[in-house]
């Protein structure tokens, strides 16, 4: 399947983008000293006020560029593309990385999921089951979130948190394969072309891609058990291992 141009630029590290050495909006926002626009909130206020605020997260569109900055322009021109010097500074600050993980947890909850382990990237359904069902339904129906997820995965990679990407992708795959959840053409298409390619580690990207292919062609069922085993294997060995059979 052809890799989209924006994903190819991401995988190549945006070779033609020299950046703006004076730009620092994203660094200041994640340092909790600059308010995002147009919502005029500090990052800590977003986390405090918007966790579980599903109507806000669904119908407001300017915040996602601030929560998950990448080296591409988005639809909010009051935000700034991520700059190389910002990436270096943000990756070096544990408080900022902690806030990025909180932003990821906020969006996972919105999508009906929860981060079980920040270390392994393990994701599970949010509880109670009724809440998960309603959030899954919203994700199926609201396709604009698929572009958001691509941005989230790119941002996590830029921030040295790429291990979270496979945790998300393989959770969705296990839900599709074993439970027929989140198993629509729109989600499968976004997952195959965009999301699964937003992993710069080539071995991991190929493992995830091959596992998706096996599920799609009906040659294997990717269960929750296989998902948990893959992440545990990576924790122990540094690799997801052989493609599931």
One Martini backbone bead per residue (centre of mass of N, CA, C, O) as a GRO file, in nm:
protein
  245
    1UNK     BB    1   0.095   0.036   0.023
    2UNK     BB    2   0.089   0.358  -0.013
    3UNK     BB    3   0.274   0.615   0.108
    4UNK     BB    4   0.216   0.901   0.218
    5UNK     BB    5   0.369   1.199   0.196
    6UNK     BB    6   0.360   1.286   0.499
    7UNK     BB    7   0.485   1.019   0.600
    8UNK     BB    8   0.747   1.027   0.441
    9UNK     BB    9   0.853   1.287   0.567
   10UNK     BB   10   0.857   1.177   0.851
   11UNK     BB   11   1.050   0.934   0.800
   12UNK     BB   12   1.279   1.143   0.679
   13UNK     BB   13   1.281   1.413   0.870
   14UNK     BB   14   1.241   1.663   0.707
   15UNK     BB   15   1.490   1.758   0.502
   16UNK     BB   16   1.370   2.066   0.407
   17UNK     BB   17   1.359   2.148   0.723
   18UNK     BB   18   1.516   2.407   0.911
   19UNK     BB   19   1.358   2.609   1.053
   20UNK     BB   20   1.297   2.819   1.353
   21UNK     BB   21   1.507   2.935   1.601
   22UNK     BB   22   1.278   3.146   1.736
   23UNK     BB   23   1.077   2.929   1.783
   24UNK     BB   24   0.856   2.857   2.104
   25UNK     BB   25   0.555   2.778   2.158
   26UNK     BB   26   0.562   2.474   2.237
   27UNK     BB   27   0.759   2.491   2.470
   28UNK     BB   28   0.591   2.695   2.639
   29UNK     BB   29   0.335   2.534   2.661
   30UNK     BB   30   0.480   2.273   2.794
   31UNK     BB   31   0.587   2.475   3.034
   32UNK     BB   32   0.332   2.651   3.131
   33UNK     BB   33   0.361   2.973   2.984
   34UNK     BB   34   0.156   2.920   2.743
   35UNK     BB   35  -0.124   2.994   2.562
   36UNK     BB   36  -0.350   2.875   2.381
   37UNK     BB   37  -0.492   2.888   2.044
   38UNK     BB   38  -0.813   3.002   2.121
   39UNK     BB   39  -0.853   2.887   2.436
   40UNK     BB   40  -0.665   3.003   2.666
   41UNK     BB   41  -0.467   2.762   2.773
   42UNK     BB   42  -0.302   2.575   2.971
   43UNK     BB   43  -0.193   2.262   2.989
   44UNK     BB   44  -0.289   2.205   3.282
   45UNK     BB   45  -0.582   2.300   3.220
   46UNK     BB   46  -0.655   2.096   3.011
   47UNK     BB   47  -0.621   1.846   3.192
   48UNK     BB   48  -0.827   1.937   3.413
   49UNK     BB   49  -1.090   2.033   3.225
   50UNK     BB   50  -1.093   1.801   2.966
   51UNK     BB   51  -1.128   1.548   3.109
   52UNK     BB   52  -1.423   1.416   2.972
   53UNK     BB   53  -1.481   1.654   2.754
   54UNK     BB   54  -1.628   1.548   2.476
   55UNK     BB   55  -1.747   1.793   2.327
   56UNK     BB   56  -1.492   1.956   2.311
   57UNK     BB   57  -1.310   1.736   2.170
   58UNK     BB   58  -1.499   1.714   1.917
   59UNK     BB   59  -1.571   2.041   1.833
   60UNK     BB   60  -1.287   2.120   1.878
   61UNK     BB   61  -0.980   2.209   1.667
   62UNK     BB   62  -0.727   2.384   1.795
   63UNK     BB   63  -0.581   2.191   2.016
   64UNK     BB   64  -0.421   1.958   1.868
   65UNK     BB   65  -0.168   2.129   1.780
   66UNK     BB   66  -0.076   2.170   2.081
   67UNK     BB   67  -0.071   1.880   2.202
   68UNK     BB   68   0.044   1.779   1.889
   69UNK     BB   69   0.320   1.865   1.770
   70UNK     BB   70   0.443   1.922   1.437
   71UNK     BB   71   0.624   1.949   1.117
   72UNK     BB   72   0.329   2.073   1.051
   73UNK     BB   73   0.063   2.204   0.922
   74UNK     BB   74  -0.250   2.302   1.019
   75UNK     BB   75  -0.576   2.443   1.086
   76UNK     BB   76  -0.413   2.615   1.303
   77UNK     BB   77  -0.278   2.945   1.266
   78UNK     BB   78  -0.218   2.980   1.594
   79UNK     BB   79  -0.007   2.780   1.537
   80UNK     BB   80   0.307   2.588   1.553
   81UNK     BB   81   0.542   2.434   1.425
   82UNK     BB   82   0.768   2.216   1.492
   83UNK     BB   83   1.097   2.242   1.623
   84UNK     BB   84   1.405   2.120   1.656
   85UNK     BB   85   1.477   2.272   1.926
   86UNK     BB   86   1.220   2.179   2.073
   87UNK     BB   87   1.262   1.881   2.074
   88UNK     BB   88   1.520   1.877   2.242
   89UNK     BB   89   1.401   2.024   2.494
   90UNK     BB   90   1.154   1.838   2.549
   91UNK     BB   91   1.309   1.561   2.575
   92UNK     BB   92   1.487   1.685   2.831
   93UNK     BB   93   1.196   1.713   2.984
   94UNK     BB   94   1.016   1.540   3.210
   95UNK     BB   95   0.767   1.726   3.244
   96UNK     BB   96   0.690   1.734   2.946
   97UNK     BB   97   0.659   1.432   2.898
   98UNK     BB   98   0.435   1.400   3.107
   99UNK     BB   99   0.233   1.584   2.954
  100UNK     BB  100   0.218   1.421   2.693
  101UNK     BB  101   0.101   1.170   2.825
  102UNK     BB  102  -0.155   1.313   2.926
  103UNK     BB  103  -0.260   1.382   2.646
  104UNK     BB  104  -0.286   1.090   2.556
  105UNK     BB  105  -0.485   1.004   2.780
  106UNK     BB  106  -0.709   1.198   2.703
  107UNK     BB  107  -0.754   1.074   2.414
  108UNK     BB  108  -0.802   0.785   2.488
  109UNK     BB  109  -1.057   0.835   2.652
  110UNK     BB  110  -1.214   0.954   2.412
  111UNK     BB  111  -1.170   0.658   2.256
  112UNK     BB  112  -1.203   0.422   2.494
  113UNK     BB  113  -0.922   0.440   2.652
  114UNK     BB  114  -0.622   0.309   2.826
  115UNK     BB  115  -0.322   0.349   3.004
  116UNK     BB  116  -0.153   0.098   3.164
  117UNK     BB  117   0.155   0.144   3.030
  118UNK     BB  118   0.407   0.369   2.974
  119UNK     BB  119   0.641   0.164   2.921
  120UNK     BB  120   0.492  -0.038   2.702
  121UNK     BB  121   0.192   0.079   2.589
  122UNK     BB  122  -0.045  -0.039   2.719
  123UNK     BB  123  -0.383  -0.102   2.616
  124UNK     BB  124  -0.727  -0.038   2.710
  125UNK     BB  125  -1.027  -0.042   2.807
  126UNK     BB  126  -1.251   0.149   2.925
  127UNK     BB  127  -1.422   0.228   3.223
  128UNK     BB  128  -1.698   0.123   3.168
  129UNK     BB  129  -1.842  -0.046   2.908
  130UNK     BB  130  -2.039   0.186   2.825
  131UNK     BB  131  -1.821   0.393   2.772
  132UNK     BB  132  -1.667   0.245   2.556
  133UNK     BB  133  -1.899   0.212   2.353
  134UNK     BB  134  -1.950   0.521   2.306
  135UNK     BB  135  -1.659   0.590   2.213
  136UNK     BB  136  -1.636   0.398   1.979
  137UNK     BB  137  -1.875   0.512   1.821
  138UNK     BB  138  -1.753   0.791   1.781
  139UNK     BB  139  -1.504   0.698   1.623
  140UNK     BB  140  -1.657   0.572   1.387
  141UNK     BB  141  -1.826   0.847   1.313
  142UNK     BB  142  -1.552   1.038   1.356
  143UNK     BB  143  -1.321   1.087   1.109
  144UNK     BB  144  -1.146   1.333   1.207
  145UNK     BB  145  -0.981   1.154   1.413
  146UNK     BB  146  -0.776   1.020   1.216
  147UNK     BB  147  -0.593   1.267   1.184
  148UNK     BB  148  -0.527   1.298   1.480
  149UNK     BB  149  -0.381   1.027   1.515
  150UNK     BB  150  -0.150   1.085   1.328
  151UNK     BB  151  -0.042   1.320   1.495
  152UNK     BB  152   0.006   1.175   1.760
  153UNK     BB  153   0.214   0.968   1.651
  154UNK     BB  154   0.421   1.170   1.549
  155UNK     BB  155   0.473   1.313   1.817
  156UNK     BB  156   0.569   1.073   1.983
  157UNK     BB  157   0.814   1.021   1.809
  158UNK     BB  158   0.955   1.299   1.842
  159UNK     BB  159   0.953   1.250   2.179
  160UNK     BB  160   1.048   0.943   2.237
  161UNK     BB  161   0.736   0.774   2.232
  162UNK     BB  162   0.702   0.532   2.017
  163UNK     BB  163   0.612   0.285   2.190
  164UNK     BB  164   0.308   0.380   2.197
  165UNK     BB  165   0.214   0.318   1.908
  166UNK     BB  166   0.198   0.006   1.917
  167UNK     BB  167   0.005  -0.005   2.153
  168UNK     BB  168  -0.229   0.117   1.995
  169UNK     BB  169  -0.240  -0.050   1.730
  170UNK     BB  170  -0.264  -0.339   1.868
  171UNK     BB  171  -0.523  -0.285   2.010
  172UNK     BB  172  -0.699  -0.233   1.764
  173UNK     BB  173  -0.639  -0.502   1.626
  174UNK     BB  174  -0.753  -0.685   1.849
  175UNK     BB  175  -1.038  -0.573   1.835
  176UNK     BB  176  -1.093  -0.647   1.540
  177UNK     BB  177  -1.010  -0.956   1.543
  178UNK     BB  178  -1.166  -1.063   1.818
  179UNK     BB  179  -1.436  -0.834   1.840
  180UNK     BB  180  -1.526  -0.637   1.606
  181UNK     BB  181  -1.388  -0.368   1.674
  182UNK     BB  182  -1.315  -0.098   1.491
  183UNK     BB  183  -1.419  -0.248   1.192
  184UNK     BB  184  -1.382  -0.032   0.966
  185UNK     BB  185  -1.293   0.101   0.672
  186UNK     BB  186  -1.182   0.369   0.778
  187UNK     BB  187  -0.991   0.255   0.996
  188UNK     BB  188  -0.835   0.053   0.821
  189UNK     BB  189  -0.724   0.263   0.622
  190UNK     BB  190  -0.578   0.449   0.823
  191UNK     BB  191  -0.402   0.226   0.946
  192UNK     BB  192  -0.256   0.120   0.683
  193UNK     BB  193  -0.146   0.407   0.567
  194UNK     BB  194  -0.079   0.573   0.836
  195UNK     BB  195  -0.040   0.469   1.132
  196UNK     BB  196   0.160   0.218   1.070
  197UNK     BB  197   0.380   0.443   0.947
  198UNK     BB  198   0.423   0.599   1.241
  199UNK     BB  199   0.722   0.442   1.237
  200UNK     BB  200   1.069   0.465   1.240
  201UNK     BB  201   1.106   0.186   1.320
  202UNK     BB  202   1.145  -0.054   1.096
  203UNK     BB  203   1.097  -0.323   1.240
  204UNK     BB  204   0.832  -0.235   1.378
  205UNK     BB  205   0.677  -0.150   1.127
  206UNK     BB  206   0.691  -0.431   0.986
  207UNK     BB  207   0.551  -0.595   1.206
  208UNK     BB  208   0.286  -0.446   1.211
  209UNK     BB  209   0.221  -0.470   0.908
  210UNK     BB  210   0.223  -0.783   0.893
  211UNK     BB  211   0.003  -0.831   1.105
  212UNK     BB  212  -0.220  -0.682   0.960
  213UNK     BB  213  -0.216  -0.852   0.701
  214UNK     BB  214  -0.294  -1.123   0.836
  215UNK     BB  215  -0.569  -1.026   0.932
  216UNK     BB  216  -0.690  -0.926   0.659
  217UNK     BB  217  -0.642  -1.224   0.509
  218UNK     BB  218  -0.716  -1.452   0.744
  219UNK     BB  219  -0.442  -1.603   0.874
  220UNK     BB  220  -0.516  -1.444   1.150
  221UNK     BB  221  -0.546  -1.395   1.507
  222UNK     BB  222  -0.537  -1.103   1.712
  223UNK     BB  223  -0.495  -1.118   2.031
  224UNK     BB  224  -0.464  -1.009   2.345
  225UNK     BB  225  -0.240  -1.206   2.417
  226UNK     BB  226  -0.049  -1.134   2.181
  227UNK     BB  227  -0.023  -0.840   2.253
  228UNK     BB  228   0.099  -0.870   2.538
  229UNK     BB  229   0.340  -1.045   2.447
  230UNK     BB  230   0.476  -0.840   2.258
  231UNK     BB  231   0.532  -0.618   2.474
  232UNK     BB  232   0.691  -0.800   2.666
  233UNK     BB  233   0.912  -0.875   2.464
  234UNK     BB  234   1.015  -0.588   2.426
  235UNK     BB  235   1.093  -0.538   2.720
  236UNK     BB  236   1.306  -0.784   2.724
  237UNK     BB  237   1.448  -0.744   2.403
  238UNK     BB  238   1.348  -0.489   2.201
  239UNK     BB  239   1.128  -0.683   2.057
  240UNK     BB  240   0.839  -0.810   1.910
  241UNK     BB  241   0.930  -1.014   1.692
  242UNK     BB  242   0.759  -1.234   1.552
  243UNK     BB  243   0.524  -1.292   1.347
  244UNK     BB  244   0.218  -1.370   1.384
  245UNK     BB  245   0.035  -1.700   1.345
   0.00000   0.00000   0.00000
